Amino acid sequence: MTTTAAPVQPDTTMRELLEVYPGAQRALFKKYHIGGCSSCGFQPEETLTQLCARNNNLSVDEVIEHIQTSHEADLKMQISPGELSRLLESGSVKLLDVRTREEFEAARIEGAVLFTQELMQEVLSRWNPDGAMVIVDHQGARSMDAAAFFAGHGFTNVRSLSGGIDAWSVEIDPSIPRYHLE
């Protein structure tokens, strides 16, 4: 799965950056500790140049390269609804749903398990870190964070459903209701 994202420029605002590269905040926090809390946060209209200047004069070019490299890694961690459908048919994947209980009860993929704190402890302590695991959310953003979390904890075959259950409903199973969060 590849997509062509718009190039990042030094005058790109953080709002524009996150629209094109949704994982940029995760990438910035991981490498530079930027954007994860109020003390290291950023404003939507702040440019990348401004952000780098107030964070120890980071090299804008280096930060741009890191964001783009992280984006490519994110794309490799995603799985399309069609690919997931084939994996589910083979029975060789565990499907974790990171949405709220209300969302899960209203619409879910057959075989998915609602992610809870208790389940997280079980996954981390008992599940095979090389086993296939796919994380599902509403539209594919939170599931990338969860997949990155598990990858960071040694899980080698964890993926995020691209487009979330919303894309699944459109591409695979239209009987699953689509919804909008407010």
PyMOL commands that set and color helices and strands:
alter all, ss='L'
color gray80, all
select helices_A, chain A and resi 14-20+24-32+38-40+48-53+60-77+81-90+101-106+117-126+142-152+164-171
alter helices_A, ss='H'
color red, helices_A
select strands_A, chain A and resi 78-79+94-97+113-114+133-136+158-161
alter strands_A, ss='S'
color yellow, strands_A
deselect
rebuild
show_as cartoon
